[in-house]
Amino acid sequence: MNELPESSNLKGTTPSSAPPPEVADDAGSQALSEALRSSFAIVKVLMIGLVVVFIGSGFFTVGTQEKAVKLRFGKVVGDGDNALLGPGPHWAWPSPIDEVVKIPIGQVQTVGSTIGWYATTAGREAARIEQEPGPSLNPAIDGYLLTGDGNIIHARGALLYRISEPGLRFAFDFANASNLVQNAFNNALLYAAAGLKVDDALKDIPGFREKIAARLQELIAKEQLGVIVDRIDLQPIPPRRLKADFEKVVAALVNRDKLLNEAKREENQTVSRAKSEAAVRINAGITESNLTVQLAVADARRFTELWPAYQRNPDLFMRQRQIDTLQRVLANAEYKMVLPRSANGKPIDLRLQLKREVTPKPKVVELPVNEDHH
């Protein structure tokens, strides 16, 4: 009785109902497809982001004292001045397509030369500690310069230079252009020292520097280094073990120059003073000469004017002149005395008896006598 209903139920089932396993497979496929769609969206976003980052990494900035050149697969992009990128933002394809090379045009760069300096260390230089000099130079470690008169000095220097525009040769035609500039500086230092005497190399540092600069310009033009020299700092010194002797010689030369300058200054002052006195005396002589001539001319003119009157009546002329002279002489005299002539024309003798003035005798003051006796 119980089995029939079960069989009847089996026969009554419809074939259109989906079995449970097939429903589970559809849900998994749907979830997988949704997962794949999400993954593709994420990958797409990542790819877009990578492309943006890749393109954005090509942006770069050129400084105010720089120029830049783009290399595309190792070749310069552009010709001549058009290949140079000025200050500001720029873009290039990221590596390995493009490569950006910046040229520091306008920036001051420095190279040093110690080819003529004695052996030392950076620590000793920083601490200002100088080791005692040996009995002689060690050519293996000590540098030196040979002067034109066969003496030895030490010298070191620093060269400040800038890259001249466009700077393409400096950047691409040499493996290490800075080393070439330093080699040229060393060559100029040796060349200049060989053309000077030891005293000139140690005393005339500006002249030494000018010879170095001239030789350096010659080498820069010959090698076409493409740099501009700004300044040369130079420090020449005598050999250290002979420093005291050189200082004595330099002191003697300085003293000699000082004495020569003082002598020249005294000479100039003496010559100037003599010239001034000579000019004063010459002017005074000319003035006196002109005055004498003028007086002589005036006397001659006056004599010429008076000569006719004298010829007409000499006695009257003499008396008039005598009266004029007496009036002029006696005008301010306190006492006036006129001595007439005698009958024979000779002057009358005048004798005066003057009483001698009596000088009073000085008074004698008597000191009191002290009667006390001890």
JOPEPE-V623079 format. One record per helix or strand of 3 or more residues. SS is the DSSP state (H for helix, E for strand). FROM is the first residue (numbers start at 0). TO is the last residue. If there is no record, write none. Layout:
ss=<SS/SS>
from=<FROM/FROM>
to=<TO/TO>
This chain:
ss=<H/H/E/E/H/E/E/E/H/E/H/H/H/H/E/H/H>
from=<1/19/58/66/79/87/97/108/121/151/167/176/197/204/226/239/313>
to=<10/55/61/71/82/90/102/115/126/162/171/193/202/222/237/311/328>
